[in-house]
Amino acid sequence: MSERFRDWRFGLFVHWGLYSLPARHEWVKNRERLTDEDYQPYFDHFEPDLYDPRAWARAAREAGMRYAVLTTKHHEGFCLWDSDVSDYTVARTPWGKDLVGPFVEACRAEGLGVGFYHSLIDWHHPEFPVDTFHPQRDDLEARAKSAGRDTQVYADYLHAQVRELLTRYGTIDIMWFDFSYPGRPFDDGTPSGKGKDDWRSEELMAMVRELQPGILINDRLDIPGDFVTPEQYQPSGPMMRDGKPVLWEACQTLNGSWGYDRDNLDWKSPELLVRMLIDSVSKDGNLLLNVGPTGRGEFDPRAVETLAEIGRWTRLHSRSVHGCGPSELAPPQDCRYTQRGNRLYLHVFSWPMHHLHLPGMADKVRYAQFLHDASEVRRTVSDPEQTAQNTTMGGLPPGTLTLELPIQRPDVLVPVIELFLD
């Protein structure tokens, strides 16, 4: 499964829950210190009548994504399926129908791998303590009343729900837990953190592997998982654990919010997002890019257009990303290399004037072409002793290959040159 995960390289993250109705960030209950009573109107009015998971999956596939991960339950505690151990589910809302099953079916119909996100935190469950991340953390009376709550009763609930998810929907490829915070106290120093003992993480992981032997599990149970998950930043290089490379996936948002956030206008450009995808693959990682659907169950039009724009790039450049990994060769400045076998892909982030010099590559490349249209990129090797004069370029270090580029940058988000190596 790990090799298939590497081949996929690009996935869709979907954050969807009751927080899509206030549309003020998925942590709105936390940020605004909302009580369960304050939050109840969103449950009472959750009716995603425009939900079309096939449209979501199709948009993902056309963007070049190969897998999708859905938030089955976020920190608010609301479940997108009809859980046997909770009444705080979509089945009790005006919508009244399972949302997870149709999502899984849609992904499979479009050829996408399927993953489930599941929050270890639950701000609604009666046995989950009021801790440093809880919406009522500043309410001393609420904290005192929660002192007798039993985290192991909550852990039983957590395990039961994960078992439901992994036995009702067929083969699941990824289990994405979120998140642990051991040793994290209240501001006054009172212990508050949650970690592997609270979740009974080793027991939980063993159950997941028993139910889904081929599944990949992330790293947020406070014990090592199958892959690591840098969030909202791009690693400076391949991710390592104990000095050895580890499977990784950068999870990123379109605009800084995971859930639907109506007034957040800080949208990343499609070009930046494509660069982030390339950057991840060049460092042997994946990119999991998030969309937060609206309360009616649609992707925001801005998200749809962004995915479509990325798709226009991946349609032409897929083979520089999917199934590719890093190269041992060092790329020129403002460029990234990815490689598959004897094909080296040069992604040009900053367009140079006419020439691009590749040190040490003079005798390694037998042909070069732009990937978007298969047009030849001419190559030259200059005499290292050549003297610069007027329009004649001076000699370059021995072994330097020079690519002759057009003055006009190709009309794609990131131009890619495919180099066929000897």
Disulfide bonds with the S-S distance in Angstrom:
none
